[in-house]
Amino acid sequence: MMAACAGGRARSFAVGDLGQILMAGGWAMAPILICSAVALAIVLERSWTLRRSYVLPPGLAQEVREWARSDQLDPAHLEKLATGSPLGELLAAALAVRHHSRELIKERIEDTGRHVVHRMERYLNTLGTIALIGPLLGLFGTVIGLIRMFMQVMVGGMADPTKMAGGIGEALICTAAGLTVAIPAYVLHRYFRSKVAGYVVDMEKQATLLLDDLTLSAPGTAPRARRTSLATGDKASV
């Protein structure tokens, strides 16, 4: 019981110390805390949205190519495919114009791909901005703390070192808080960017395979038809 009470007091003391540290940072801590909350929300949302099982469902591309070969596709099926995942949306865009030329199908894939990539990169610019301005906000708080310290020195002189210590402490707390927010934000921003880039490469590969299935099979049937007609003409001439 005594150990539990001691642990509870230690936790409450740590929470109280953290609150005092944040309060000692002054009003310049407010934008840093807001940035940290926004960055945390973006990281959680992007971690859920950019799951590989959602962006690139296993086996979906192979299944879609089999559907295309058997021509068992209807508008309702394509709509369900487009709303299921980013990869499904890209493949559904190609299947919607599967009876047109290769150039038109490729153009539709590229147009849809730009929209899909834009949605996968949503909020990443905001996360990068937080990573950029975090140290600047910390520096701003540092400058405010130093200005306050020198103003107190000008008014009261060097007789009260605690006032100087308070200004220096405010400056250092803001700097540390800004870096604490900026460093993880920058690392996670680069991580999500690289993750999206990897997804784009995989989606391009699957879209190219589907494009080949939709277009390269047509030239294979035309020569067979011509050979048949030529054979028939030869028989007729004989």
Order of alpha helices (4+ residues) and beta strands (2+ residues): alpha-alpha-alpha-alpha-alpha-alpha-alpha-alpha-alpha-alpha
